[in-house]
Amino acid sequence: VGNNPATHSACTLLVSQTSSQRHQTMTSITQSGTNYASGHWQKNLVSESMGSEAANVIPNIADQRGDHNEEETMVQWRGNLVAEKEAKALRHVFDDLQDHFGHQRPDPNVRFEANLTHPGHGGVWQADLDFTYNIKGEHCKLAYIGMDMCLDLTPKKIHKYGRPMLNDYGESWVYAYLPDMTMDKIKSYVKAGTGWDVSAAGTVVDPNRNLVAIKATLNNQAEQPKPSFWVVTEKDSAQDDVSFSRIGSVQDVHSDTSQKRIHRGVGIFSVSMEVEGTPNFKPSSHSGEVASLVFTLVSVRTWGITDCIAPIVHAPMM
């Protein structure tokens, strides 16, 4: 990923610090800005300076997939009406930062599932991954997973000798760096849950630093909720309470010159899977094909910045 010899130690630092923080009570998440609930979101304007509230809701992903039972109890999660078990999973992943993938973390108690469908054109079959968390014996399905990672918001070379290099960086996509062992663990969960082996497509591997850079998609259309960016706030050191405050979207932070750094923390992603095939024949995991994963970043909880990772500055040679 870079030429800095301290890169791997930086990821170790990222993991050790987030692991220690993980044992603290994660409470009092500031409820401002865009909030997510399986794709069902509201924008709450609750700051004192604005003093008003507005809502703009898109359909819940679980509703679109037909996952909800009409008799299920619906509850509020950050102003969103969601199924009770889904709210439990949302609190587990977004608020309590539990069952995330990362080096030196316990294996997450989650099962991956996917059902390939054909979009009606081309030869690629697709699936949105579902994640079923075992939360104190109760199985709760969610569309998101979390990973310890470093988010790269540093400046990039947009042009080289007149050729476009990293177009729309920080607007429609970003690089997220994670230890190769974390990526291997995710691949093993995909294999165990879906039967599919995962290719390295869409990643940049640095074997010298034991790092993998994934190209994470960012929602940036007007009708889509942009990924939220949260910074840690120490509230009460005596009680070890830790909270996060939302300072804007990832795009907002990237546009701030002072924030063009590498931020370490937890990224929360939705994940889809793509497999090459033919329109009339559904591919099988036994056919020799491999799946590629597409990560969409929906929220970031950051612990701070790191100067110990040399970032990608131009399009890597593939």
Number of C-alpha atoms within 10 A of each C-alpha: 21 15 13 13 13 15 22 18 13 18 26 17 15 25 23 16 14 20 17 9 16 16 12 13 15 18 13 15 18 14 17 18 20 22 24 23 28 22 21 19 23 23 20 18 17 15 12 7 7 8 8 10 12 10 13 12 15 13 12 19 16 20 15 10 9 10 11 17 9 9 7 11 12 16 16 12 19 21 16 21 17 24 23 16 18 23 23 20 28 23 15 17 19 22 17 19 22 20 20 22 23 29 23 12 16 11 13 18 15 21 17 19 19 18 12 19 16 19 12 10 9 11 16 19 23 20 18 19 23 22 23 21 24 16 16 7 7 12 18 19 24 24 22 23 26 23 22 28 28 28 26 26 24 20 17 17 14 16 13 11 6 7 8 12 17 18 14 10 21 25 18 16 21 25 23 25 27 27 23 19 16 20 22 13 16 18 18 16 20 22 17 14 17 17 17 23 18 20 13 15 13 14 19 19 17 15 10 12 21 15 22 24 25 21 19 22 21 24 18 17 10 7 10 13 24 24 25 23 23 23 17 16 16 10 14 10 8 6 9 14 16 19 21 22 18 20 14 17 21 26 22 16 18 20 15 10 11 8 14 16 20 22 24 28 24 26 25 25 22 23 19 19 21 19 24 16 16 14 16 9 10 15 19 14 14 10 7 9 16 19 22 20 23 20 20 22 26 24 25 28 25 23 19 14 17 18 13 16 22 17 24 19 16 15 15 10 5 4
